[in-house]
Amino acid sequence: MSIGQHAENILSAWHTADYGRLEVEVGRALLRCQTVIPRSELEYEQHEVLHSIAQRLREMGYRSSRPDMALSAVFLLLQHIGTNSAATTPSPQNLS
């Protein structure tokens, strides 16, 4: 699974207020960050942002009764990673 897909899965779980799924998706993102080596500088930067966001969500317990500015920034970054990862990742058709 790509960094962008992890970002999109976290966003989807947050938007549907499915905190059980959010916990699972954050865990998957953290596991990916611990086990997959980035292949480019862009992927490395996205990897670092995803890791920081996942840790922050885990630390806050996956819930926030009142979104603050920092939390809003977290979700803007996730949206950015999701869209930019999809735009910069070549499709299998483009590799041949």
C-alpha positions in Angstrom: 0.0 0.0 0.0 1.3 3.4 -0.9 1.8 6.4 1.5 -1.1 8.1 -0.3 -3.4 5.2 0.2 -2.5 5.1 3.9 -3.3 8.9 4.1 -6.6 8.4 2.3 -7.6 5.5 4.6 -6.9 7.5 7.7 -8.9 10.4 6.3 -11.8 8.2 5.4 -11.9 6.6 8.9 -11.8 10.1 10.5 -14.5 11.5 8.3 -16.9 8.6 9.1 -16.0 8.8 12.8 -15.1 5.1 12.7 -12.5 5.3 15.5 -11.9 1.5 15.6 -11.0 1.7 11.9 -9.0 4.8 12.5 -6.9 3.0 15.1 -6.3 0.1 12.7 -5.3 2.5 9.8 -3.0 4.5 12.1 -1.4 1.2 13.2 -0.9 0.1 9.5 0.6 3.5 8.6 3.1 3.3 11.5 4.0 -0.3 10.6 4.6 0.8 7.0 6.8 3.6 8.2 8.8 1.2 10.3 9.3 -1.5 7.6 9.3 0.1 4.2 12.3 2.1 3.0 11.4 5.2 0.9 12.7 5.0 -2.7 13.0 8.8 -3.4 13.4 12.0 -1.6 9.8 12.9 -2.1 8.7 9.5 -0.8 11.0 10.0 2.2 9.4 13.4 3.0 5.9 11.9 2.7 7.0 9.0 4.8 8.1 11.4 7.6 4.9 13.4 7.5 2.8 10.3 7.6 4.8 8.9 10.5 4.4 12.2 12.5 0.7 12.4 11.8 0.1 8.8 12.8 2.0 9.2 16.0 0.1 12.4 16.8 -3.3 10.7 16.2 -2.2 7.7 18.4 -1.1 10.1 21.2 -4.4 12.0 21.2 -6.4 8.8 21.5 -7.9 9.0 18.0 -10.6 11.4 19.1 -11.0 15.1 19.5 -14.2 16.7 20.8 -13.2 20.0 19.3 -10.8 20.1 16.3 -8.1 22.7 16.9 -5.8 24.4 14.4 -3.1 21.9 14.7 -5.5 19.0 14.1 -6.9 20.8 11.1 -3.3 21.1 9.7 -2.8 17.4 10.2 -5.7 16.6 8.0 -4.7 19.1 5.4 -1.3 17.4 5.3 -3.0 14.0 4.9 -5.1 15.3 2.0 -1.9 16.7 0.4 -0.1 13.4 0.8 -3.0 11.5 -0.6 -3.4 13.6 -3.7 0.3 14.2 -4.4 1.2 10.5 -3.9 -1.4 9.5 -6.5 -0.1 12.1 -8.9 3.5 11.3 -8.6 3.3 7.5 -8.4 3.5 6.0 -11.9 0.8 3.6 -12.9 1.8 0.1 -14.1 0.8 1.1 -17.6 3.3 3.9 -17.6 6.2 1.7 -16.5 6.3 -0.4 -19.7 
